[in-house]
Amino acid sequence: MFGHGAQKLFGGFGGHGPKGTGGFFGQLGFRAPVLMAVAAGLSEASGVLLALGFITPLAALAIAVVMVNAIWTVHWSKGFWNGNGGLEFPLTIATVAIALAATGPGRFSIDRAIGWDDNISGVWWGVGALAAALVISFLTVTVGRRRHVLTEVPA
């Protein structure tokens, strides 16, 4: 996930950086497309935190939010299967992120090393991360986007 974030934030790994990605977000109807590109990039870059097992539920939430946004704005209309650009792959990533929020960071993690793993993991953390991801994504795709305005009157 960090690689996708680096594409949006820095133009790394063949990405388009904030302005180029912002152009795409503008086509999706987002009100502040460059800001949304940076927010998406930061959310995806939190994959580093998830890999290190540091503030695991928060990192999982960030990834789930960006994946649910991607599902709603890009992939939903293309069906389920990834081969058709559908929602299969982002749904899988979101599911894994939420599962990690529920199960915790694991034995070799920063959260475990500093004694946080028992306090910030469990089923309710997963449920909370899922609920928060759905609410944040709903607000992002409704409040954060312009309404489509009809430019022509249908016949």
ChimeraX attribute file (.defattr): number of C-alpha atoms within 10 A of each C-alpha:
attribute: neighborCount
match mode: 1-to-1
recipient: residues
	/A:1	16
	/A:2	18
	/A:3	18
	/A:4	20
	/A:5	25
	/A:6	22
	/A:7	21
	/A:8	29
	/A:9	24
	/A:10	16
	/A:11	18
	/A:12	14
	/A:13	12
	/A:14	12
	/A:15	17
	/A:16	18
	/A:17	20
	/A:18	25
	/A:19	18
	/A:20	17
	/A:21	24
	/A:22	21
	/A:23	16
	/A:24	16
	/A:25	21
	/A:26	18
	/A:27	10
	/A:28	15
	/A:29	17
	/A:30	24
	/A:31	15
	/A:32	14
	/A:33	23
	/A:34	22
	/A:35	16
	/A:36	19
	/A:37	25
	/A:38	21
	/A:39	18
	/A:40	25
	/A:41	26
	/A:42	20
	/A:43	24
	/A:44	27
	/A:45	23
	/A:46	24
	/A:47	22
	/A:48	14
	/A:49	18
	/A:50	25
	/A:51	15
	/A:52	16
	/A:53	24
	/A:54	21
	/A:55	21
	/A:56	32
	/A:57	28
	/A:58	19
	/A:59	25
	/A:60	31
	/A:61	28
	/A:62	26
	/A:63	30
	/A:64	30
	/A:65	26
	/A:66	22
	/A:67	27
	/A:68	26
	/A:69	22
	/A:70	18
	/A:71	22
	/A:72	14
	/A:73	15
	/A:74	14
	/A:75	23
	/A:76	15
	/A:77	12
	/A:78	14
	/A:79	13
	/A:80	16
	/A:81	12
	/A:82	14
	/A:83	11
	/A:84	11
	/A:85	15
	/A:86	18
	/A:87	23
	/A:88	17
	/A:89	17
	/A:90	20
	/A:91	19
	/A:92	13
	/A:93	17
	/A:94	23
	/A:95	19
	/A:96	15
	/A:97	28
	/A:98	28
	/A:99	20
	/A:100	24
	/A:101	29
	/A:102	23
	/A:103	19
	/A:104	26
	/A:105	25
	/A:106	15
	/A:107	11
	/A:108	10
	/A:109	21
	/A:110	20
	/A:111	22
	/A:112	17
	/A:113	12
	/A:114	9
	/A:115	11
	/A:116	17
	/A:117	22
	/A:118	11
	/A:119	11
	/A:120	20
	/A:121	21
	/A:122	17
	/A:123	15
	/A:124	13
	/A:125	23
	/A:126	24
	/A:127	15
	/A:128	16
	/A:129	25
	/A:130	24
	/A:131	14
	/A:132	16
	/A:133	24
	/A:134	17
	/A:135	12
	/A:136	19
	/A:137	22
	/A:138	16
	/A:139	13
	/A:140	16
	/A:141	18
	/A:142	12
	/A:143	12
	/A:144	16
	/A:145	17
	/A:146	14
	/A:147	11
	/A:148	7
	/A:149	6
	/A:150	7
	/A:151	6
	/A:152	6
	/A:153	5
	/A:154	5
	/A:155	3
